[in-house]
């Protein structure tokens, strides 16, 4: 059935693909558990997209028009996909060069048993910033910290809350994180503008969380040694040359960020410098990694750096926790995430092209009166998607697509939206037991989601800070009236001070 003018979808039609997606994703998590994001969720998104396409076809949309919408929707994520690929290369060469191992080594040195909870936050934050992964941080250093907390007789829910708070802070603020790249792509801003704008909400939230963890830690008392941490430090020092010079690639990338070098070239340069550092400072580690004695040493060094760029680094220290922590990176490691993004963008594009996303947004936006309620609606929608869709990527993609135009119409810079997507979409994902993140954290740390939930202070505080800023106008960035849609462009201008919500 086709008509010259497609019909507007009803609310029931708009909700049908969403309900289909919820059912398929719930089945995916039930059947595949933590592995649901490695293929099953992608199939669920594509099938739900086809349901949306069938509804659109019934309302008069042609497949050609739907396909053009899909291509356009995917194109919005192209920049993020390219950055994700180069981030994979950077992780691989930074591990091989000793940069990531050095950051982990010194991060572990911060631990003082008398200050276990805040120290756990700091350690996990450092590791997550250096790796861009909250899951890897929790699955390695987090497991060791939970073991130490068990020996000390500390509250395991509190310990897990500290691990998750630090891991998600680092994940959220790391340019290596896939969600940190995805959020600005959905909102229409760039990576480093997004990270700088997040400091306004993320900074106070983590500081308050650290104070809370410190006060509780002092009140509870207790002390013990940390053999697990010492063992990992010794393994790192035995496998890599550890020293402050290994941190120069990090300094270089930070300097480029400060000078506002675009993300893709900055990260690519960082990855290549990491490869050079590996060949210069980690000669034995690289030759062992390549494992081909027939090659000339110079050729083997080049091959090792090249492998790290496309396939990452594989650690073989014999320490299972350390090997899991350091065996990652390479462009190939990002292909599953790219697959998930393409599938999610396909679903979102069909929903948008057929008008179904707008139909749902109208209902939600009907209750919006000002900037505060718009941000609150975005937070609520992102949390809702984490609850009903069970995936943090969907909790970023769908609200980003739904609210992007409304933020622009109200003269709000896109980094306000990208920041809010992370404040709610990324951070509340481990708080839902059936969400892939909640299931992973509970299974990995051995602490039930509902046991650690009251103590994940950072993740609980950050959405509330975001809503508070929305209603007070603090750190809300606007765009010039002349650069709004219909004007000359979309270039944001820096506010002269805290702006009040209308």
C-alpha positions in Angstrom: 0.0 0.0 0.0 1.5 3.3 -1.1 0.1 6.8 -1.3 1.5 10.1 -2.5 1.4 11.5 1.0 2.3 9.1 3.8 -0.1 9.1 6.8 0.9 10.2 10.2 1.3 7.2 12.5 -1.0 6.7 15.5 0.5 6.4 19.0 -0.3 2.7 18.9 1.5 2.3 15.6 4.5 4.2 17.0 4.7 2.0 20.1 4.4 -1.3 18.2 8.1 -1.4 17.1 9.2 -0.2 20.5 7.3 -2.9 22.3 8.6 -5.4 19.7 12.2 -4.2 20.5 11.6 -4.5 24.2 10.3 -8.1 23.9 13.2 -9.1 21.6 15.8 -7.5 23.8 14.4 -9.1 26.9 14.5 -12.4 25.2 18.1 -11.7 24.1 19.2 -11.0 27.6 17.4 -14.0 29.0 18.8 -16.4 26.4 22.4 -15.0 26.0 23.1 -13.0 29.2 26.2 -10.9 29.1 26.8 -12.1 25.5 23.6 -10.4 24.2 25.4 -7.3 23.0 27.7 -9.5 20.8 25.1 -10.3 18.1 21.7 -11.1 19.6 20.8 -7.4 20.4 21.9 -6.4 16.9 19.4 -9.0 15.4 16.7 -7.7 17.7 17.3 -4.1 16.5 17.2 -5.1 12.9 14.0 -7.1 13.3 12.4 -4.3 15.2 13.5 -1.9 12.4 11.7 -4.2 9.9 8.5 -4.1 12.0 8.8 -0.3 12.0 9.4 -0.4 8.2 6.2 -2.5 7.7 4.2 0.0 9.7 5.7 2.8 7.6 4.9 0.9 4.4 1.3 0.5 5.5 1.1 4.2 6.1 2.4 5.0 2.6 6.2 5.1 2.8 8.2 3.5 0.0 11.2 1.3 0.6 13.3 3.7 -1.3 12.4 6.5 1.0 13.0 4.3 4.1 16.4 3.2 2.7 17.4 6.8 2.1 16.4 7.5 5.7 18.5 4.6 7.0 21.6 5.7 5.0 21.2 9.3 6.3 20.8 8.0 9.9 23.9 5.8 9.7 25.8 8.7 8.2 25.3 10.7 11.4 27.4 8.1 13.3 30.1 7.9 10.7 32.4 10.2 12.6 32.0 8.3 15.8 32.6 5.0 14.0 35.9 6.3 12.5 37.0 7.5 16.0 36.0 4.2 17.5 38.3 2.4 15.1 41.3 4.6 15.8 40.6 4.4 19.5 41.0 0.6 19.1 44.4 1.2 17.6 45.4 3.6 20.3 44.4 1.1 23.1 46.5 -1.6 21.4 49.7 0.5 21.0 49.4 2.2 24.4 49.3 -1.3 26.0 52.3 -2.5 23.9 54.2 0.7 24.6 53.8 0.3 28.4 51.7 3.5 28.6 48.5 1.8 29.9 50.5 -0.7 32.1 52.4 2.3 33.7 49.1 4.1 34.4 47.7 1.0 36.0 50.9 0.4 38.0 51.0 3.9 39.5 47.2 3.8 40.0 47.5 0.7 42.1 50.1 2.4 44.2 47.5 4.9 45.4 45.8 2.1 47.5 46.0 2.6 51.3 43.9 0.0 53.2 42.9 2.7 55.7 41.2 4.6 52.8 39.9 1.6 50.9 36.7 3.0 49.5 37.9 6.4 48.1 41.2 4.7 47.0 39.1 2.1 45.1 37.3 4.9 43.3 40.6 6.5 42.3 42.2 3.3 41.2 39.3 2.2 39.0 38.9 5.7 37.6 42.6 5.8 36.5 42.3 2.3 35.0 39.0 3.1 33.2 40.4 6.4 31.8 43.4 4.6 30.5 41.4 1.8 28.9 38.1 3.4 28.2 36.2 0.4 29.6 34.2 0.1 32.8 33.6 -3.6 32.1 37.4 -4.4 31.8 38.1 -2.4 34.9 35.5 -4.1 37.0 36.4 -7.5 35.6 40.1 -7.2 36.6 41.1 -4.6 39.1 37.5 -4.6 40.5 37.6 -8.3 41.2 41.0 -7.9 43.1 39.5 -5.0 45.1 36.4 -7.0 46.1 38.8 -9.8 47.2 40.7 -7.3 49.4 37.4 -6.0 50.8 36.4 -9.5 51.7 39.7 -10.1 53.6 39.2 -6.8 55.4 35.6 -7.6 56.4 34.3 -4.5 54.7 30.8 -4.0 53.3 30.9 -5.7 49.9 28.0 -3.6 48.6 29.9 -0.5 49.5 33.1 -1.9 47.9 31.3 -2.8 44.7 29.7 0.7 44.7 33.2 2.3 44.9 34.5 0.1 42.1 31.5 0.9 39.8 31.6 4.6 40.7 35.3 4.9 39.7 35.0 2.6 36.7 32.1 4.6 35.2 33.6 7.9 36.0 36.7 6.9 34.1 34.7 5.3 31.3 32.6 8.5 31.0 35.5 10.9 30.9 37.8 8.8 28.6 38.1 9.6 24.9 38.7 5.9 24.5 35.2 4.9 25.6 32.7 3.9 23.0 29.7 5.6 24.8 31.7 8.8 25.2 32.1 8.8 21.4 28.6 7.7 20.7 26.8 10.4 22.8 28.2 13.5 21.0 27.6 11.7 17.6 23.9 11.4 18.6 23.7 15.0 19.7 25.7 16.6 16.9 28.8 17.9 18.7 32.4 16.7 18.8 34.1 14.4 21.2 36.4 16.9 23.2 33.7 19.6 23.4 31.5 16.9 24.9 34.1 15.8 27.4 34.9 19.4 28.5 31.2 20.1 29.0 30.7 17.0 31.1 33.1 18.3 33.7 30.4 20.6 35.0 28.2 17.7 36.1 30.7 14.9 36.5 33.2 16.9 38.6 30.9 17.8 41.5 29.3 14.3 41.4 32.6 12.4 41.8 33.8 14.9 44.5 30.7 14.4 46.5 30.9 10.6 46.1 34.6 10.6 47.2 33.7 12.6 50.3 30.9 10.1 51.1 33.1 7.1 50.6 35.9 8.7 52.7 33.6 9.5 55.6 32.0 6.1 55.6 35.5 4.5 55.3 36.8 6.4 58.3 33.7 5.7 60.3 34.0 1.9 59.6 37.7 1.7 60.1 39.7 -1.4 59.4 43.0 -2.1 57.6 44.7 -5.0 55.8 47.5 -5.6 53.3 46.8 -5.9 49.6 48.7 -8.9 48.2 46.5 -9.1 45.1 47.4 -5.6 44.1 51.1 -6.1 44.9 51.1 -9.2 42.7 49.7 -7.4 39.8 52.2 -4.6 40.2 55.0 -7.0 40.2 53.7 -8.8 37.1 53.4 -5.4 35.3 57.0 -4.4 36.2 58.2 -7.8 35.0 56.5 -7.6 31.7 57.0 -4.0 30.8 59.5 -1.2 31.4 57.6 1.1 33.8 58.5 4.7 34.1 57.1 8.2 33.9 58.5 8.6 30.3 55.9 6.0 29.2 53.2 8.6 30.1 54.4 11.0 27.4 51.9 9.8 24.8 49.1 10.7 27.2 50.6 14.1 27.7 50.8 14.6 24.0 47.2 13.7 23.4 46.1 16.0 26.3 48.1 18.8 24.8 46.4 18.3 21.5 43.0 18.3 23.2 43.8 21.6 24.9 44.9 23.1 21.6 41.5 21.8 20.1 43.0 19.4 17.6 40.1 17.4 16.1 39.6 14.0 17.8 40.3 11.7 14.9 43.8 13.1 14.0 44.7 13.6 17.7 43.9 10.0 18.6 45.5 8.7 15.5 48.7 10.6 16.3 48.6 9.2 19.8 48.2 5.7 18.5 51.2 6.1 16.1 53.3 7.6 18.9 52.4 4.7 21.1 53.7 2.3 18.4 57.0 4.2 18.2 57.3 4.1 22.0 56.7 0.4 21.9 59.6 -0.2 19.5 61.9 2.1 21.4 61.1 1.3 25.1 59.5 -2.1 25.1 61.8 -4.0 22.7 61.8 -7.3 24.6 58.0 -7.2 25.2 57.4 -6.5 21.5 59.7 -9.3 20.3 58.0 -11.7 22.7 54.6 -10.6 21.5 55.5 -11.2 17.8 57.1 -14.5 18.6 58.8 -15.0 15.3 62.6 -15.5 15.8 63.2 -15.8 12.0 62.4 -12.1 11.5 65.1 -9.5 11.8 64.6 -7.6 15.1 63.8 -4.3 13.4 61.2 -6.0 11.2 59.7 -7.8 14.2 59.4 -4.5 16.0 57.5 -2.9 13.2 55.3 -6.0 12.8 54.5 -5.9 16.6 53.4 -2.3 16.4 51.4 -3.0 13.3 49.6 -5.9 14.9 48.8 -3.7 17.9 47.2 -1.2 15.6 44.8 -3.6 13.9 44.4 -6.5 16.4 45.5 -5.2 19.8 47.8 -6.7 22.3 47.6 -10.2 23.9 49.3 -10.6 27.3 50.7 -13.9 28.3 52.1 -13.2 31.8 50.5 -16.2 33.4 48.4 -13.9 35.7 44.9 -14.4 34.6 43.6 -11.1 35.9 46.5 -9.2 34.4 46.2 -11.0 31.1 42.5 -10.2 30.9 43.2 -6.6 31.7 45.9 -6.1 29.1 44.7 -8.4 26.3 42.6 -5.9 24.3 42.7 -3.1 21.7 43.1 -2.9 17.9 40.6 -1.8 15.3 39.2 -5.3 15.2 38.1 -5.0 18.8 35.7 -2.2 17.9 33.9 -4.0 15.1 31.2 -5.5 17.4 30.5 -2.0 18.8 30.3 -0.6 15.3 27.9 -3.4 14.4 25.7 -2.5 17.3 25.8 1.2 16.4 24.8 0.5 12.8 21.9 -1.7 13.9 20.7 0.8 16.5 21.0 3.7 14.0 19.0 1.6 11.5 16.1 1.2 14.0 16.3 4.8 15.0 16.4 6.0 11.4 13.3 4.0 10.4 11.4 5.2 13.4 12.3 8.8 12.5 11.7 8.5 8.8 8.2 7.1 9.4 7.4 9.8 12.0 7.0 7.3 14.8 9.8 8.6 16.9 8.4 12.1 16.6 4.9 10.8 17.6 6.3 9.4 20.8 8.4 12.5 21.4 5.4 14.7 21.1 3.7 12.9 23.9 6.8 13.3 26.1 7.5 16.8 25.1 3.9 17.8 25.8 4.8 17.9 29.5 8.0 20.0 28.8 7.7 23.7 29.8 11.4 24.9 30.1 15.0 23.9 30.0 14.8 22.1 33.3 11.8 20.0 32.3 13.4 19.2 28.9 16.6 17.9 30.6 14.5 16.1 33.2 12.5 14.5 30.3 15.8 13.5 28.6 17.1 11.9 31.8 13.8 10.1 32.4 13.7 8.8 28.9 17.3 7.5 29.0 16.7 5.8 32.4 13.5 4.3 31.0 15.3 2.9 28.0 17.9 1.3 30.3 15.0 -0.3 32.2 12.9 -1.5 29.3 15.5 -2.0 26.5 18.3 -3.4 28.8 21.1 -1.7 26.8 23.1 1.5 27.5 23.7 2.1 23.8 20.0 2.2 23.1 19.6 4.5 26.1 21.9 6.9 24.4 20.8 6.5 20.7 17.0 6.7 21.0 16.8 9.7 23.4 19.5 11.4 21.3 17.4 11.0 18.2 14.2 12.0 20.0 15.4 15.2 21.7 18.0 16.5 19.3 15.7 18.8 17.3 14.0 20.1 20.5 17.3 21.1 22.1 18.2 23.0 18.8 14.7 24.6 18.6 15.1 26.0 22.1 18.5 27.4 21.4 20.4 24.9 23.5 23.9 23.9 22.3 24.2 20.2 21.4 26.7 19.4 24.1 23.9 20.0 26.6 22.1 17.0 25.1 25.2 14.8 24.8 26.2 15.5 28.4 22.7 14.6 29.6 22.7 11.4 27.6 25.8 10.3 29.4 24.7 11.6 32.8 21.6 9.3 32.6 22.1 6.8 29.8 25.6 5.7 30.6 25.6 6.0 34.3 22.2 4.3 35.2 22.9 1.2 33.1 24.6 -0.8 35.9 21.8 0.0 38.3 19.3 -2.1 36.4 19.6 -5.9 37.3 18.4 -7.1 33.9 20.3 -4.5 31.9 23.4 -6.0 30.3 25.6 -3.7 32.4 23.8 -4.5 35.6 24.0 -8.3 34.9 27.7 -8.0 34.1 28.7 -6.1 37.2 26.7 -8.4 39.5 28.1 -11.5 37.9 31.7 -10.3 37.7 31.9 -8.7 41.2 29.8 -11.4 42.9 27.6 -8.7 44.5 23.9 -8.5 43.6 22.8 -5.4 41.8 20.3 -4.5 44.5 23.0 -4.9 47.2 25.4 -2.4 45.6 22.8 -0.1 44.1 22.4 2.2 47.2 26.2 2.7 47.3 27.0 3.6 43.7 27.0 7.2 44.8 28.5 8.7 41.7 26.0 7.0 39.3 23.1 8.0 41.5 24.2 11.6 42.0 25.1 12.6 38.4 21.6 12.4 36.9 20.3 14.5 39.8 23.0 17.1 39.3 22.1 17.3 35.6 18.4 18.0 36.4 19.4 20.6 39.0 21.6 22.4 36.5 18.7 22.3 34.0 16.3 24.0 36.4 18.8 26.6 37.7 20.5 27.3 34.4 24.0 26.6 35.7 26.4 25.5 32.9 23.7 25.5 30.3 25.3 26.5 27.0 23.2 28.2 24.4 23.6 29.0 20.7 23.1 32.4 19.1 19.6 33.1 17.7 21.2 33.7 14.3 22.7 30.2 14.3 19.6 28.3 15.2 17.9 26.1 12.5 16.8 28.5 9.9 19.7 30.8 10.6 23.3 30.7 9.4 24.4 27.5 11.2 24.8 25.7 14.5 28.0 27.1 16.0 27.6 27.3 19.8 28.8 30.4 21.7 30.2 30.3 25.2 27.9 31.7 27.9 29.1 34.7 29.8 27.9 33.2 33.1 25.3 30.8 34.5 22.1 31.1 32.5 18.7 30.7 34.1 16.1 28.4 32.6 13.0 30.1 31.2 
